[in-house]
């Protein structure tokens, strides 16, 4: 049966929350966890290969996040819909929220989106996402588990024809304390080529989640980027989580020490 305008507007895709009763302070956030495009949007004019490529999601990021959640006793929240339908790490007025082009690929289904359709996607995907994450943050603050927000992403080894040397990027929004502490811990505990604000930075408009969900509460926060050839299988992703769990722990201990000393 064909959906009416009313039933279409009522469709909502809330985030998935795992390990919600976790006692650890970290909230792990994975905005680009899924390549799923709901039937309402067809295939957006893309091939099957394109719909599984990095333009549609962050391959390996959810597997790493789940591995970290187990090791750190951290709650995990992730988006259930492809970022090509709506990128939950972008505000509704950003071009990247519903991109007409991603990397070298045109997205035909996102060309000349009418305002009514932009609103429909915002209501279906972005609002349930931001409300769900905000509620999670607020509830944990109320419980005395003042959270630390860490978003998990992956990136391609080659971008626009240029190889990327960085393997692990740590990105900050307004507050660099946790990202710097994580970076220093990565240098001490791993052999990863780790860099600050690479391969992206806040200047690239990639820290929307941190800006909206962490900064207003004054919560420590960081965005992690992992090169996706290093987490291409479930086993590799779990091994990466094994490496990064002590890195995040050391970073947390350091900012706690700094807070006590100040």
N, C-alpha and C positions, 0 to 999 in steps of 0.2 A: 504494500500500500504506500502511495506517495505521501511523504510528510507534508503537512500543512505548514503555513508560515508560523502559526502558533506553536505547533509541536517542535518545529525547528528551533525557534527562539528559546524553548524550554530545555533544550539539550544542554547538559552540563557534564564536564569531565573533571571531577575533583581529583586532587593529588592522592597518591598512595603513601600511606605512612606505615613504616615498619619499625618494630622494636620500640613502640611508643612508651612503654613503661621503663625504658632504660634509665639508669641512675647517673650516667656520665653527663658532663656539662655540654658536650658538643652536640649540635644539631647538624647533621650532614644533609646537604641539599643537592639534588641532581635535577636541574631544570631540563636537561637534554637527554633524559634517560631512554626515551622511546622513539622509534621510527614509525609508529602506528599512525595512519591517516584514517580517521573514521569515514565510513561510507558516504556520509553527507558531502564530503569534499572530493570524492572520487579518487583519482590518482594525481590530481593537480597538474596533469599533462606531462607527467614524468614516467620514465621507464622503470621497470622493476629494479634494475641495478642502481639507478639514481635514488630510488626510495630507500635503499639500504646503505647508501654512501654517507659520508660524514656531513654532507649538506643537510641531511634529514635528522641527524641525531649525533651524539658523542659516543661512538663505539667504545665499549669497555668501561665507560665511566660508572655505570650502575654496578657492574661486577666489583670494581674497586671499592665503591661506596659501601656495598654490602659487606665486603671483607673488612673494611674499617669499622663498620657498625658492630660486627661480631667482636672484634678485638678491643674496641674502646668502650663497649657497652653504650653506644650512642644511638639516639633516635635518627631515623633516616626518612626523608620526605622526597618523593620524586614525581615528576610530571608524566602523565600517561599518554600524551599525544605528541606527535612530531613537531619540532620547532618550525617546520615549514607551514603548518597550520597556524600556530601562534608560538612565538619564542617567549617563554615565560621569564626570561632574563632581559626583557625589553618592555618599556612603557608603551601604551597604546599609540602614542604619537610618534614613536620611532619608526623609521623606515624598515629596520631590521625585525620589527615585531611580526610582520607578514611579508617577507622579502620577495621582491620580484626577480631578484638575481642573488645567487649565493655562490661565492667563489667564481668558478668559470661557467656556472650553469644558470640558464634562464629558468624561471618557475612560471610556466604559462598560467597556471591556476591562480597566481597571485598578481597578475598584471591588471592594472587599473581596477583594483578592488573598490567597489562603491562604499560610501560611508555606512550604509545600512549593513553591509556584509562585514565591514570592520567591527562595527558594534556587535554583531551577532557572534563573531569569533571571540571578541573580548569577553562577552558574557558567558560564552560556552567554555572557554579555556582559562583565560587570564584571571578573571574575577574569582572563580573557585580556587585557583592556585594561590593567589595572593591572600585570600581570606583564610585558606587552610593553613598556610605557613604562618601568617600573623597570629592565628589562634593558637598554634602550637607554641610559638615563642611566648605569647602572653601567659598561657597556662603554666609553662615551666618556670617563668618568672614568679608567678603566684605561689608555686610550690617551693620556692627558695632554691631552685636549680638554675640560677641565673646563667643563661646559655652562652655558648660561643658558637658563632655561625661559620661553617666551613662549606663552601660550594665546591663540587667536584666536576671537572670537565676534562675532555681530551681534545687533542689537536693533531693535525696531519703532519707527517714528517716533511712534506713538500707543499709549499703554498705559492700559488701563481708561478710555478716553475722553479722556485728557489728552495733549496734544502734548508731545513732548520736544524741547527746544532743542539739547541736546548732540548733537554729531555723532561725536565720538571720545572714548571714555572709557578711562582707564587706572586699573586697580584693583590695589591691593596687598593682600597677606596680612600676614605678620608683618614683612617687610622692605620699606620704602617707597623704598629708594635708587634702584633701577632705574625703578619707576613715575614717581617725581618727575623723574628725568633724562629719561625719554621724554616726559613732559608738557612740560617746558621746551623740549625739542627741537621738539616739535610746534608750540609757540607761535612759535618762531623760524623754522621752515622751511615752515609751511603756514598756510593761512587757515581751517583747520578749527576749529569751536567745540569745543575740547578741554578736558576737565575731569577732575579726579582723583576717583576713587571715585564715578563716575556712569556710567550710570544705576543701577548697583548698587554695593555695597561688600561687604567680607568679612562684615559683619553680616547680610547676606542669604544667607549660606551658599553663596556662588558660587565660593569659592576652594579647594575640596576638592583639586583636582589639585595646586595649588601647595603646599598644606599637607602633602600626603602625599609628593609626588615631589621637591620642591625644598628645602623648609625643613629636613628632617632632614639633608641634606647641606650646608646652608649655601650653596646655590646662588642667585645672583641670579635674580629671577623677576618676572613681571608678567602681568597679564591684560588683553588689549585688547578693547574693545567698539566696533564700528563700526555706525552707523545703517544699516539695510539698504536704505533707499531710495537710498543713495549707491553701493551695490554691486549693483544689481538686475540688471545684465547682466554677461556675462563681460568685456566691454570696460571697463565701469565698475570692476569689481573689479580688473582689471589696472592701471588708472590709479590706483586707491587704493594698490595695492602699490607702484607707482612713487613715490607721495608718501611712503609710510611707511618704505620701505627706508632712506633716509638718516636718517630720524628715529630708527629703531632703532640704526643705526650710531653716531649722535651720542650717544645715550643710553649705549651700551656704552663709548664712549671716555670719557665723563664718569665713569662709576663706576670705570673702570680708573684714571683720574687720581686720584679720591678715595682709592682703595685704596693707591696709591703714596704719597700725601701723609700717610696716617694712620700 
